[in-house]
Amino acid sequence: MPWIERGRGGFTLVEVMVAVVIVGLVAAGGFKLIGLSLRMLADVRLERELVDEAQNIYLDFLTKEDMPDKGQKNGVKWTAEPASVPVDELELRFRKLLVEYQGRAMNLYLPR
């Protein structure tokens, strides 16, 4: 039968299926990485907002005489309490400032 030639003219169904599975796995991994990247970006943005708000409150404590020890402003809560650390024969006194924003917290230390 001269019209049937046994040669390699294309890919078999198994080869095509293996290629599709490989491409699918690579695509799934790519989507997972995109999701992780977006979550990490949101965390970084939230952390940056916390730092900005904490800096603003810190500056308010340094510049305003009547800043309350506890308060809330723009969704940011803070609490300031006196604290001290013994250093040799001296006692180093300061104020510990806790700033909370959207489930995250940051401690700052203020001079007295």
C-alpha positions as CSV (number, residue, x, y, z in Angstrom):
1,M,0.0,0.0,0.0
2,P,1.9,2.9,-1.3
3,W,-0.5,5.6,0.0
4,I,0.2,4.7,3.7
5,E,3.6,5.8,4.8
6,R,4.8,5.2,8.3
7,G,6.6,8.4,9.1
8,R,6.5,11.1,11.7
9,G,4.0,13.6,10.3
10,G,2.7,15.2,13.6
11,F,2.3,14.8,17.3
12,T,0.4,12.0,18.9
13,L,-2.5,12.6,21.2
14,V,-0.5,11.7,24.3
15,E,2.2,14.2,23.4
16,V,-0.3,17.0,22.9
17,M,-2.0,16.1,26.2
18,V,1.3,16.1,28.1
19,A,2.1,19.5,26.6
20,V,-1.3,20.9,27.6
21,V,-0.8,19.6,31.2
22,I,2.6,21.2,31.4
23,V,1.3,24.6,30.1
24,G,-1.6,24.3,32.6
25,L,0.7,23.7,35.5
26,V,2.9,26.6,34.6
27,A,-0.2,28.9,34.2
28,A,-1.6,27.8,37.6
29,G,1.8,28.5,39.2
30,G,1.8,31.9,37.6
31,F,-1.6,32.8,38.9
32,K,-0.6,31.7,42.4
33,L,2.4,33.9,42.2
34,I,0.3,36.8,41.1
35,G,-2.1,36.3,44.0
36,L,0.8,36.2,46.5
37,S,2.3,39.3,45.0
38,L,-1.0,41.2,45.3
39,R,-1.4,40.1,48.9
40,M,2.2,41.2,49.7
41,L,1.6,44.5,48.0
42,A,-1.5,45.1,50.1
43,D,0.5,44.2,53.3
44,V,3.3,46.7,52.3
45,R,0.8,49.4,51.7
46,L,-0.9,48.8,55.0
47,E,2.5,48.8,56.8
48,R,3.4,52.1,55.0
49,E,0.1,53.7,56.1
50,L,0.8,52.6,59.7
51,V,4.3,54.1,59.6
52,D,2.9,57.4,58.2
53,E,0.2,57.6,60.9
54,A,2.6,56.7,63.7
55,Q,5.0,59.4,62.5
56,N,2.2,61.9,62.6
57,I,1.1,61.0,66.1
58,Y,4.8,60.9,67.2
59,L,5.2,64.5,65.9
60,D,2.0,65.5,67.6
61,F,3.3,64.2,70.9
62,L,6.6,66.1,70.4
63,T,5.0,69.4,69.4
64,K,1.7,69.6,71.3
65,E,1.6,70.1,75.1
66,D,-2.0,68.9,75.5
67,M,-1.8,65.6,73.6
68,P,-3.9,63.0,75.5
69,D,-2.4,59.7,76.6
70,K,-5.2,57.7,74.8
71,G,-7.0,58.6,71.7
72,Q,-8.2,57.8,68.2
73,K,-8.0,59.8,65.0
74,N,-8.6,58.7,61.4
75,G,-8.9,55.0,62.4
76,V,-5.6,55.1,64.3
77,K,-5.6,54.4,68.0
78,W,-2.8,55.3,70.4
79,T,-1.9,54.8,74.0
80,A,1.0,56.4,75.8
81,E,2.3,55.3,79.1
82,P,5.3,56.2,81.2
83,A,8.2,53.8,81.3
84,S,11.8,53.7,82.5
85,V,15.0,51.6,82.1
86,P,17.7,51.5,84.7
87,V,21.1,52.5,83.3
88,D,24.0,52.1,85.7
89,E,22.9,54.3,88.7
90,L,20.5,56.4,86.6
91,E,17.0,55.7,85.6
92,L,16.2,56.6,82.0
93,R,12.6,57.7,81.8
94,F,10.5,57.9,78.6
95,R,7.0,57.4,77.3
96,K,6.1,54.2,75.4
97,L,3.7,55.0,72.6
98,L,1.6,52.2,71.1
99,V,0.0,53.0,67.8
100,E,-2.6,50.6,66.3
101,Y,-4.0,50.8,62.7
102,Q,-6.2,48.1,61.0
103,G,-5.0,45.2,63.1
104,R,-1.3,46.2,63.1
105,A,0.6,47.8,65.9
106,M,3.9,49.7,66.4
107,N,5.7,50.8,69.5
108,L,7.5,54.2,69.6
109,Y,9.5,55.7,72.4
110,L,9.2,59.4,73.4
111,P,11.7,61.4,75.4
112,R,10.4,62.8,78.6
